[in-house]
Amino acid sequence: MRIVLQRVHRARVEVDRRVVGEIGAGLVALVGVTHADTPDDARRLADKTAALRIFGHGERPFDRTVGDVGGAVLCVSQFTLYGNVRRGNRPSWSDAAPGGSARVLVDAYAARLGQLGLAVATGEFGAHMSVFLDTDGPVTLILDSHQLTGPRSGGASGAPGG
């Protein structure tokens, strides 16, 4: 699974100009699923989402979790996160999981966030959606379940930009 997380002041999803999901401050999670993903991947990524300290407190810009600040999560399915553009100019969607299995895992991710005590809103799976974000920061992270299982890698410094 691949998730693009954005910290927001507020966000909403509309289908045919009808609001289907809306939150105040918190996170928007754009969730993509590939063929090899499992319910365990959904659980691990939900646990990671809930535990990320990416909200500020006083002088510390990254000290609180979404739950610590009373935030919510807007979860939106996003098969295009697995678009392959290596060849040609038209993306291939062959790496994205089929709708039925993807829906199960997107729902499992959202359900786990709820089990962890977070308020969760969702888009409408398979619909053409308009997503409105009022980003905060902006702070944007990419979570990939296949990267969470391997050894940690990084540069010489753990500081931002270094």
C-alpha positions as CSV (number, residue, x, y, z in Angstrom):
1,M,0.0,0.0,0.0
2,R,1.1,3.5,-0.7
3,I,-0.3,6.5,1.2
4,V,0.2,10.2,0.6
5,L,-0.5,12.0,3.9
6,Q,-1.1,15.7,4.0
7,R,-1.6,17.8,7.1
8,V,-4.6,20.0,6.7
9,H,-6.5,22.8,8.4
10,R,-9.7,21.3,6.8
11,A,-10.6,19.1,3.9
12,R,-13.6,17.7,2.1
13,V,-14.6,15.3,-0.7
14,E,-17.5,15.8,-3.1
15,V,-19.1,13.5,-5.6
16,D,-21.5,15.3,-8.0
17,R,-21.2,18.5,-5.9
18,R,-22.5,16.5,-2.8
19,V,-20.2,16.4,0.2
20,V,-19.5,12.7,1.1
21,G,-16.6,13.3,3.6
22,E,-15.4,16.2,5.5
23,I,-12.9,17.0,8.4
24,G,-11.5,20.0,10.2
25,A,-7.8,19.9,11.2
26,G,-6.0,16.6,10.7
27,L,-4.7,14.5,7.9
28,V,-5.9,13.6,4.3
29,A,-4.8,10.1,3.4
30,L,-4.7,9.3,-0.3
31,V,-4.6,5.5,-0.3
32,G,-3.4,3.3,-3.1
33,V,-3.3,-0.5,-3.1
34,T,-1.3,-2.9,-5.2
35,H,-1.7,-6.6,-5.9
36,A,0.7,-7.9,-3.1
37,D,-0.9,-5.9,-0.3
38,T,-2.6,-7.6,2.7
39,P,-4.8,-6.7,5.6
40,D,-1.6,-6.6,7.7
41,D,-0.2,-3.8,5.4
42,A,-3.4,-1.8,6.1
43,R,-3.1,-2.3,9.8
44,R,0.6,-1.3,9.9
45,L,0.0,1.8,7.8
46,A,-2.9,2.8,10.0
47,D,-0.8,2.3,13.1
48,K,2.0,4.4,11.6
49,T,-0.4,7.1,10.5
50,A,-1.9,7.4,14.0
51,A,1.6,7.4,15.6
52,L,3.3,10.0,13.4
53,R,4.4,13.1,15.3
54,I,3.8,15.7,12.6
55,F,1.8,18.3,14.4
56,G,3.3,21.2,16.4
57,H,3.2,22.2,20.0
58,G,4.7,25.5,21.1
59,E,8.2,25.7,19.7
60,R,8.3,22.1,18.6
61,P,6.9,21.8,15.1
62,F,6.8,18.0,15.0
63,D,5.9,16.8,18.5
64,R,2.2,15.7,18.4
65,T,0.2,13.0,16.7
66,V,-3.1,13.6,14.9
67,G,-4.9,12.1,18.0
68,D,-2.9,14.4,20.4
69,V,-4.3,17.5,18.6
70,G,-7.9,16.1,18.4
71,G,-7.6,15.9,14.6
72,A,-9.4,13.6,12.2
73,V,-8.4,11.7,9.0
74,L,-10.1,11.9,5.6
75,C,-9.3,8.7,3.8
76,V,-9.6,8.8,0.0
77,S,-9.0,5.8,-2.3
78,Q,-6.4,6.7,-5.0
79,F,-5.5,3.9,-7.5
80,T,-3.5,6.4,-9.5
81,L,-0.7,6.2,-6.8
82,Y,0.3,3.0,-8.6
83,G,0.3,4.6,-12.1
84,N,3.4,3.5,-14.1
85,V,4.8,6.1,-16.4
86,R,8.1,4.4,-17.3
87,R,7.0,3.9,-21.0
88,G,5.1,6.3,-23.1
89,N,3.0,9.2,-22.0
90,R,-0.1,7.4,-20.9
91,P,0.0,5.8,-17.4
92,S,-0.4,2.1,-17.0
93,W,-2.6,1.1,-14.1
94,S,-1.5,-2.6,-14.1
95,D,0.3,-2.2,-10.7
96,A,-3.0,-1.1,-9.0
97,A,-5.0,-3.8,-7.3
98,P,-8.5,-4.5,-8.8
99,G,-11.4,-2.6,-7.3
100,G,-12.8,-5.4,-5.1
101,S,-9.6,-6.2,-3.3
102,A,-8.5,-2.6,-3.1
103,R,-11.8,-1.6,-1.5
104,V,-11.3,-4.2,1.2
105,L,-7.9,-2.8,2.1
106,V,-8.8,0.8,2.0
107,D,-11.8,0.1,4.2
108,A,-9.5,-1.9,6.6
109,Y,-7.1,1.0,6.8
110,A,-10.0,3.5,7.7
111,A,-11.5,1.0,10.1
112,R,-8.2,0.5,11.9
113,L,-7.8,4.3,12.3
114,G,-11.2,4.3,13.9
115,Q,-10.3,1.5,16.3
116,L,-7.3,3.6,17.3
117,G,-9.7,6.3,18.4
118,L,-9.5,8.7,15.5
119,A,-12.4,10.3,13.8
120,V,-12.4,9.1,10.2
121,A,-14.3,10.4,7.1
122,T,-14.0,8.8,3.7
123,G,-14.5,9.5,0.1
124,E,-16.7,7.3,-2.1
125,F,-14.8,4.3,-3.5
126,G,-14.7,4.1,-7.3
127,A,-16.4,7.5,-7.8
128,H,-15.0,10.5,-9.6
129,M,-14.3,12.7,-6.6
130,S,-13.4,16.4,-6.1
131,V,-11.0,16.7,-3.1
132,F,-10.6,20.1,-1.5
133,L,-7.6,20.6,0.8
134,D,-6.5,23.5,2.9
135,T,-3.0,22.3,3.6
136,D,-1.1,23.1,6.8
137,G,2.6,23.7,6.4
138,P,2.5,22.2,3.8
139,V,3.5,18.9,5.4
140,T,3.3,15.9,3.0
141,L,4.6,12.4,3.6
142,I,4.6,9.2,1.6
143,L,4.1,6.0,3.4
144,D,4.8,2.7,1.6
145,S,4.1,-0.6,3.3
146,H,6.9,-2.3,1.5
147,Q,9.4,0.3,2.7
148,L,8.2,-0.1,6.4
149,T,9.4,-3.7,6.5
150,G,13.0,-3.2,5.4
151,P,16.0,-1.7,7.2
152,R,16.0,2.1,7.8
153,S,18.0,4.1,5.4
154,G,18.8,7.7,5.1
155,G,21.4,10.4,4.8
156,A,24.1,11.4,7.2
157,S,21.7,13.7,9.2
158,G,18.3,13.1,10.6
159,A,17.6,16.8,10.4
160,P,15.2,18.2,7.8
161,G,17.1,19.3,4.7
162,G,20.3,17.7,5.9
